[in-house]
């Protein structure tokens, strides 16, 4: 018995890297998989059926069940078509893994509006649209698991990635809010913040000498854990970080703070400066 026997899973951006690794693992665990990939280049240009078809062929060759989908996540029609493909083929949607993404890195002062907007469209708006479309079906079913993809860049920031970091930070907020709103319908919403060597990251300096220690295969089990109700039925609103063999949880932490008793509790700017160390102490 696999952890996802009888389940229907959608994986966006499943043609390469982390999406591919998770789609293959889901299938090995008994899931019927909708392999979604627009088939574009790393910067979002182009488009091809080859990537999705290749992963479907791998799954089928291994005895699994999968179908391809090539719709883009950036439009409402595209997101709804992805979910409709799963429902028409398999009758339900149990798991959505929002993994589609592009990169258009530039420093803040050199970034164009197009480079900014295109990254937000794929990562943040795409995650919202697919989440909304899948959640409507999951609400009818009374269950489901949605797994978003955030990033260390979004949680901590990263040089040259203001567009990507803003999108990934937005996904954190989307995950937290959706987990609150959808819990009443039996739908869990979590996120994974992966660090892995993929087509998206292979030419970044930190990955130049890394071979298998930060692979997509390190990340896929985190997706499986969050997808499998038998393992994580009480887990929602969590960001699970994966960096090779290390797993951790990202949390937004507020400092203990400091109260001002006098003057009606109104701080002057000079007083904030004088007490700033104690204000920010966690």
C-alpha positions, -999 to 999 in steps of 0.1 A, spaced: 0 0 0 14 34 -10 9 65 10 -11 81 -18 -30 50 -31 -62 62 -49 -53 99 -46 -53 123 -75 -24 148 -74 -16 179 -95 20 190 -97 26 223 -116 60 228 -131 65 191 -130 86 188 -161 120 193 -145 138 195 -111 118 194 -79 84 191 -96 96 161 -116 111 144 -85 79 149 -66 56 138 -94 76 105 -97 75 99 -60 38 106 -58 33 81 -86 54 55 -68 33 59 -38 1 51 -57 -11 85 -68 -26 93 -102 -7 124 -113 -15 153 -135 19 165 -147 15 201 -155 43 220 -173 41 249 -198 74 238 -211 90 272 -211 126 283 -205 139 293 -171 129 329 -178 94 319 -188 99 323 -225 89 297 -251 67 267 -245 67 230 -253 49 197 -245 82 178 -243 89 182 -206 55 172 -193 53 143 -218 87 130 -207 77 128 -171 44 111 -179 63 85 -200 86 79 -170 57 73 -147 38 51 -171 69 30 -178 73 24 -141 38 11 -139 22 43 -126 -7 64 -139 -3 100 -152 -15 124 -177 1 156 -191 -12 192 -190 4 222 -206 -17 251 -194 -1 282 -179 -7 289 -142 -7 327 -148 -43 330 -160 -76 321 -143 -86 301 -174 -53 282 -173 -55 273 -136 -91 262 -139 -82 241 -169 -55 223 -149 -80 213 -122 -106 204 -148 -81 181 -165 -77 162 -132 -114 160 -125 -123 149 -160 -97 122 -161 -98 110 -125 -129 125 -109 -113 144 -80 -84 164 -67 -68 154 -35 -34 171 -36 -22 203 -54 16 210 -54 22 246 -66 57 243 -80 57 263 -113 83 290 -113 106 312 -134 137 334 -127 145 368 -140 172 380 -116 184 416 -116 194 440 -89 167 464 -77 180 495 -96 183 476 -129 151 456 -128 124 464 -154 87 464 -146 83 434 -169 110 414 -151 93 423 -118 57 415 -129 64 383 -148 80 366 -118 51 377 -95 26 364 -121 40 329 -122 50 324 -86 24 344 -66 -6 349 -89 -1 314 -103 -2 299 -68 -33 319 -59 -52 309 -90 -44 272 -88 -51 272 -50 -84 288 -56 -94 265 -84 -84 234 -65 -98 245 -32 -133 249 -47 -132 212 -56 -116 202 -23 -143 220 -4 -170 199 -22 -150 167 -13 -144 178 23 -107 171 22 -75 180 4 -39 191 7 -24 221 -10 14 225 -9 29 258 -20 66 266 -28 82 295 -10 119 301 -6 147 311 17 149 342 -5 113 351 4 118 344 41 152 361 45 159 381 13 186 375 -13 208 398 -34 195 403 -70 161 387 -64 137 414 -52 110 401 -76 115 365 -67 118 372 -30 87 394 -30 67 367 -48 79 340 -23 72 361 7 37 367 -7 33 329 -10 41 326 27 13 350 35 -10 332 11 -2 299 27 -9 312 62 -42 328 53 -54 300 31 -47 275 59 -69 295 83 -97 300 58 -98 264 44 -93 245 76 -131 244 82 -135 224 49 -109 198 58 -83 213 35 -47 216 47 -24 243 32 14 242 38 45 253 21 80 240 14 111 262 12 136 241 -7 173 246 -15 183 223 -44 204 222 -75 180 224 -104 177 240 -138 166 271 -120 197 273 -97 225 253 -113 245 284 -125 243 302 -92 277 305 -74 266 285 -44 257 255 -66 288 254 -88 306 227 -68 275 209 -54 266 176 -69 241 154 -51 240 169 -16 212 193 -25 192 174 -50 155 175 -59 152 140 -45 159 155 -10 129 178 -14 103 153 -28 98 134 6 88 167 22 61 171 -4 50 135 2 48 140 39 25 170 35 4 153 8 -2 121 28 -31 125 52 -19 94 72 13 113 81 3 150 84 -35 152 90 -29 178 118 -3 198 99 -14 231 83 0 266 79 35 253 82 66 262 62 89 232 60 125 241 49 146 215 31 183 219 24 198 185 15 198 163 47 186 192 69 150 200 76 137 228 96 106 250 101 104 287 92 84 309 115 79 347 117 90 356 153 80 388 171 102 401 198 90 404 234 88 442 230 89 469 255 61 490 270 62 527 278 42 535 309 43 573 308 30 599 284 0 578 274 23 551 259 34 574 230 71 569 222 92 597 208 116 589 180 146 596 204 131 572 230 128 544 203 164 550 195 175 549 232 156 516 238 159 500 204 181 471 216 155 460 242 126 466 218 141 442 192 154 415 216 137 382 211 
